[in-house]
Each structure stands twice: as structure tokens, then as C-alpha cells.
Amino acid sequence: MARDVLLVFVKDPRPGTAKTRLAAALGAETAALLYRALAEAEVAATEPRDREYDRIFCFAPAEARAAVEAWFPGETLVPQEGVDLGERMACAFATAFAGGAGRVAVVGTDVPWVNRETVAAAFDALAAADVVLGPAQDGGYYLLALKRPCPALFEGIAWSTPEVRAATEARARGLGLTVTRLGVLRDIDTVADVEAERERLFPLLADRPQLRAALERAFESA
């Protein structure tokens, strides 16, 4: 029986490259620490039980394999390949389907409220749709699921803009694909996002008092 596969897109949390929009307000080191915390929370929340799906960690940059292996030991790792996010996702989907997957979903690692139930809902929704999107509040998406390869879906999208989800849905319709959405969630890209999700986010940082203190200072100076 074909397996369901969850692709987890993860970056090595290096200061200066992780969460650059947050870094402008928090500093590069604090932003990287926050991204690490967000990623660890989401990885824990999406850990499959009873082999309900497989997980593949798609990491960047390619030279960070050793660091990501140490961060998430025992996980299946493959480097991201492509010149932009769309090409990297298309390559990751193609690899998963070529490996025998029946349904594939991709998530980033900055929405710690994404969990096993979210992933299961996405796979279930593919029974009645070609594309499943988890809309992010900023106009992007936190999850995308497919039941067959569709590299054209990722072409012609202006990545890192508020139009990503709408453009992806329009692209899907143009390809004759049906689309369904999950519930809207907020990803954490700015200090405003952190403050808006404070009640849910801060409990995840209980074992990181210095990071919490840094965020508190950012709120005070915002």
C-alpha cells in the first residue's frame, strides 16, 4: 500500500539567515533561537504515531546536513534542491512520489500549532480535492498536500508575498485542479505575529526563559 509522506521544510537555524524579518527587531541570535524553538515544537507536534505517515526532512542549506542530523537525529534527511521555494517544493514532491508515496504534504517549520491532526485532515481532504491548502494569515500557506506530482503548480508564483496562496489557487484552477482549504493559522514572521500568538506561543518557551525575556523586551520597545 502506498504510504502517506509529510515533507518538513527546515533551515539550519544560523543567526543572520533564520527569520530575517524578526532579526531586524530581535537581533539575529534571538531570531535564530526563536526559529529553533518554533521548529522543535512543530516537529514534536507532527511526529507520526503507529506509522500513520512517513516524514522526510528537507533541509537547507545543503552543507548543513551534519548540523541538522545533530538537531533531529534519526530522521530521514534530504537537501532542498532548486533556485527558489517553488522549485524546491516541486523537487521534494517529485522525489516523494517517485519513492512510492500515495499522498504527500509539505509544511514549513514556523507554525507550531500544526500537528498530527492537521496533517491527517489534509490527507483526508485529498479524497475530494486535488490540492489541499492550509492558509496562513499573511496570505501564504503553512501546508500544501497533493495526491500526484504537479510541478506546474509551483511555477509563476511570487514567493514571499501576500499573494502566494491566492496565486497558487488561481494556478491550480488554471490547471483544472480542485482545491480545498484547511483552517487559517498564523505563522511567526514578525514581532506582531509573536505578540498576537503570545498566549499560545509562550507556553512553548517555558524552558527558554532568556528567549522569553528577549521577546518581552521587544514588545516593550515596539
GIGIJO-V194787 format. One record per backbone hydrogen bond with DSSP energy under -1.0 kcal/mol. CO is the residue of the C=O (numbers start at 0). NH is the residue of the N-H. E is the energy in kcal/mol with one decimal. If there is no record, write none. Layout:
# GIGIJO-V194787
CO/NH/E + CO/NH/E
This chain:
# GIGIJO-V194787
2/101/-3.1 + 3/53/-2.8 + 4/104/-2.4 + 5/55/-2.5 + 6/106/-2.4 + 7/57/-2.4 + 9/59/-1.3 + 11/13/-2.8 + 13/16/-2.2 + 13/17/-1.6 + 18/22/-2.0 + 19/23/-1.1 + 21/24/-1.2 + 21/25/-3.0 + 22/26/-2.1 + 26/30/-2.4 + 27/31/-2.1 + 28/32/-2.1 + 29/33/-2.4 + 30/34/-2.4 + 31/35/-2.3 + 32/36/-2.0 + 33/37/-2.7 + 34/38/-2.9 + 35/39/-2.4 + 36/40/-2.1 + 37/41/-2.3 + 38/42/-2.8 + 39/43/-2.1 + 40/44/-2.1 + 41/45/-1.7 + 44/115/-1.8 + 48/51/-1.4 + 53/5/-3.2 + 55/7/-3.0 + 56/77/-2.6 + 57/9/-2.4 + 58/79/-2.8 + 59/11/-2.6 + 60/63/-2.0 + 63/67/-2.6 + 64/68/-2.9 + 65/69/-2.0 + 66/70/-1.7 + 67/71/-3.1 + 71/74/-1.4 + 75/56/-3.4 + 77/58/-1.9 + 83/87/-2.3 + 84/88/-2.6 + 85/89/-2.6 + 86/90/-2.3 + 87/91/-2.0 + 88/92/-2.8 + 89/93/-2.4 + 90/94/-2.4 + 91/95/-2.2 + 92/96/-2.7 + 93/97/-2.5 + 94/98/-1.4 + 95/100/-2.0 + 96/99/-1.8 + 102/4/-2.4 + 103/145/-2.9 + 104/6/-3.7 + 105/143/-1.7 + 106/8/-2.8 + 109/187/-1.9 + 110/113/-2.2 + 114/118/-2.1 + 115/119/-2.8 + 116/120/-2.3 + 117/121/-1.9 + 118/122/-2.3 + 119/123/-2.6 + 120/124/-2.1 + 123/126/-1.7 + 124/127/-1.5 + 130/179/-2.2 + 131/144/-2.4 + 132/181/-2.6 + 133/141/-3.0 + 134/184/-2.0 + 135/138/-1.8 + 138/164/-3.0 + 139/135/-2.2 + 142/133/-2.7 + 143/105/-2.5 + 144/131/-2.1 + 145/103/-2.7 + 149/152/-1.8 + 150/153/-1.5 + 151/154/-1.4 + 156/158/-1.3 + 160/163/-1.4 + 162/166/-3.0 + 163/167/-2.3 + 164/168/-2.7 + 165/169/-2.4 + 166/170/-2.4 + 167/171/-2.5 + 168/172/-2.4 + 169/173/-2.2 + 170/174/-1.2 + 171/176/-2.7 + 172/175/-1.6 + 177/129/-1.0 + 177/130/-2.1 + 179/132/-2.5 + 184/136/-1.9 + 189/193/-1.9 + 190/194/-2.6 + 191/195/-2.4 + 192/196/-1.8 + 194/197/-1.2 + 196/200/-3.1 + 197/201/-2.5 + 200/203/-1.3 + 201/204/-1.5 + 202/205/-1.1 + 204/207/-2.3 + 207/211/-2.2 + 208/212/-2.3 + 209/213/-1.9 + 210/214/-2.1 + 211/215/-2.3 + 212/216/-2.2 + 213/217/-1.7 + 214/218/-2.1 + 215/219/-2.0 + 216/220/-1.7
